[in-house]
Amino acid sequence: MKNKNFIKQLHKLKRTHIEMIDPNQGINMTCGLASNYSELINLIADLLKTSKKALDGLHVSEETYITDPEYNIADVIGIVIKLLPFSEMKFIDEVISLLHEKEENKPRAERGL
């Protein structure tokens, strides 16, 4: 019975916090750029690394083919901020808390103590 309640709590947390990507509900707020959260985090890291390299090399070359590079880099960073899965991070925190609570409610023998 306790496991059923635990599963219900997990599903409630999922409904509350999973907003960016959920293939089961046809949700993909990344415009198809990522199909799961691992891809999303890798995409965010790549965009940030590219922006950093662009900023590092901004004044190295006298020739630039990009007009307003600072604006373009800021625009990319703005996109990255929108892609950050803030709600999903809350989901992870609450699941960890729920698992910790479940572990504390186990008898000592079951916890391996």
Secondary structure as UniProt FT lines:
FT   HELIX           2..17
FT   STRAND          21..22
FT   HELIX           23..25
FT   STRAND          27..28
FT   TURN            29..32
FT   HELIX           37..56
FT   TURN            57..60
FT   HELIX           69..83
FT   HELIX           86..104
FT   TURN            108..112
//
